Structure formats: structure tokens, C-alpha cells
Amino acid sequence: MLTSETIALGTAMAGNRVLIIEDDDGTAGELGRILEGAGIGSDRAASLDEGLARAADEAYGLILLDRMLPGGDGLDIIPQLRGDGHGTAVMVLSALGRTVNRVEGLDRGADDYLAKPFEPEELIARARAMLRRVAAQPGADLVTLGDIEIHLKARTVHRRGRHVALSPKEFKLMKFFADHPGEVLTRMMLLERVWNLRFDPQTNVVDVHVGRLRKKLEAAGEPPVIRTERGTGYIFEPSA
């Protein structure tokens, strides 16, 4: 049973709606009731396409995502959300609960992974933590890393007050770098997350776009922030 403390904390966060992407009516209904009991509002989508459409139309603090959905694996939605600039947290809820499944989900961009069946108290505790993290970000729309500002809704980038004009693909690339500062990002990772390709097209498309992004970010003499890791990929290192 949910405690009064859990309900009070959830009620304080009622403005952060949750999107449930789950095709099973019974499971979706139970998730909605659990969230409602904690004072957290929710909407429901029953397929990958419907989930993407709802996420595009409304800003959610958290997405609860099943894996086995009409339209494919629920994990397939994550790179599309990230590529479109959504800062929404994603928690996978799946009967595929082996260690290898959880690792795959986290590696593909999920913020958390909870195996079914689960205790309602644990779901609410994890959901609260993720909603707090999203709410604590500087502005619902602004990501700041070093001297770079990324405005998600406007899809614009500024560095030291200078507007950096980026193409849509360059913005997706910039956003993915910003989501993983200090991490080595391989060319294959960039192809998957930015270009939505599961294979190597045997072209230099990644290197060309990274080169263009570098030039634009350094056009006024600013120090480099994207470093090549020879033979591996790239590292985004925001400057102070």
C-alpha cells in the first residue's frame, strides 16, 4: 500500500504528467491507477506511433515504456525522442527482465529499467526521482554546458552569446553530444542515434557533419569542444 508520504510527494508533483506507452489495457489501467493514487496525472498510448505522436504534442516529465508493442520494440522510440530534442525521462517497464535485457535498454538510452512484475511503491519511488531530476534542469527548455546554450523548443544553439546557425541534422548531432558529455561516442553510435541507421553506409557522413559542427562552434575563435578519439569516435568536452 502506498504511504501518506508517497501520496503527498506525488501530489506536489502533479503538474508533471506521465505518458504510459503500453498496449495491454489491463496493465495500462493499473499503471494509471498507481500513478493517480500518488497524485501524478497520466495519459496512455497503445503503440509506438501513437506514443511518438503524443510525445510530440505534449511535454511529459516521464514516459513509462513497454517493449513488446504494436509497431516494434519500445526501445526503438528512444533514439527518435532524443534526436527530436525531448528531455523527457524514459523508464522501461518490461517482462523482459533478465540482466542482458536491462543492460540493452540502458545502453539504448533508457534512464531506468524496471522488470515486471514490480511493487507499486518501487515504481512510484523511481518515478518521483526521475520527475525531480527533470524538474531540476535549468529551465524546461534550456540545456547549458560550459559556454554553450541549447534551446530545445526553438532548436537553437548559442555560444558565449553568439548564435550558432545549425541545420536540423547538425542540431540533432549537437543535442546528442550534449546528452553525453565526456563520453566516447563511436561513429556507429552516432549513425544509430542521429541518422537512425542500424548499419554502416561506408561513407564519411559522420565525419563531415562533425567537421561542420566544429567549425560553426569555433567560428569566433572559441576553444574546441569536440575532440577526436583516434580510431574510435568523438568526445564532447564543454569549455568553462
C-alpha positions, 0 to 999 in steps of 0.5 A: 500500500502506498504511504501518506508520504508517497501520496503527498510527494506525488501530489506536489508533483502533479503538474508533471504528467506521465505518458504510459506507452503500453498496449495491454489495457489491463496493465495500462489501467493499473499503471494509471491507477498507481500513478493517480493514487500518488497524485501524478496525472497520466495519459496512455498510448497503445503503440509506438506511433501513437506514443511518438505522436503524443510525445510530440504534442505534449511535454511529459516529465516521464514516459513509462515504456513497454517493449513488446508493442504494436509497431516494434520494440519500445526501445526503438522510440528512444533514439527518435525522442532524443534526436527530436530534442525531448528531455523527457525521462524514459523508464522501461517497464518490461517482462523482459527482465533478465540482466542482458535485457536491462543492460540493452535498454540502458545502453539504448538510452533508457534512464531506468529499467524496471522488470515486471512484475514490480511493487507499486511503491518501487515504481512510484519511488523511481518515478518521483526521482526521475520527475525531480531530476527533470524538474531540476534542469535549468529551465524546461527548455534550456540545456547549458554546458560550459559556454554553450546554450541549447534551446530545445523548443526553438532548436537553437544553439548559442555560444558565449552569446553568439548564435550558432546557425545549425541545420536540423541534422547538425542540431540533432548531432549537437543535442546528442553530444550534449546528452553525453558529455565526456563520453566516447561516442563511436561513429556507429553510435552516432549513425544509430542515434542521429541518422537512425541507421542500424548499419554502416553506409561506408561513407564519411557522413559522420565525419563531415557533419562533425567537421561542420559542427566544429567549425560553426562552434569555433567560428569566433575563435572559441576553444574546441569542444569536440575532440577526436578519439583516434580510431574510435569516435568523438568526445564532447568536452564543454569549455568553462 
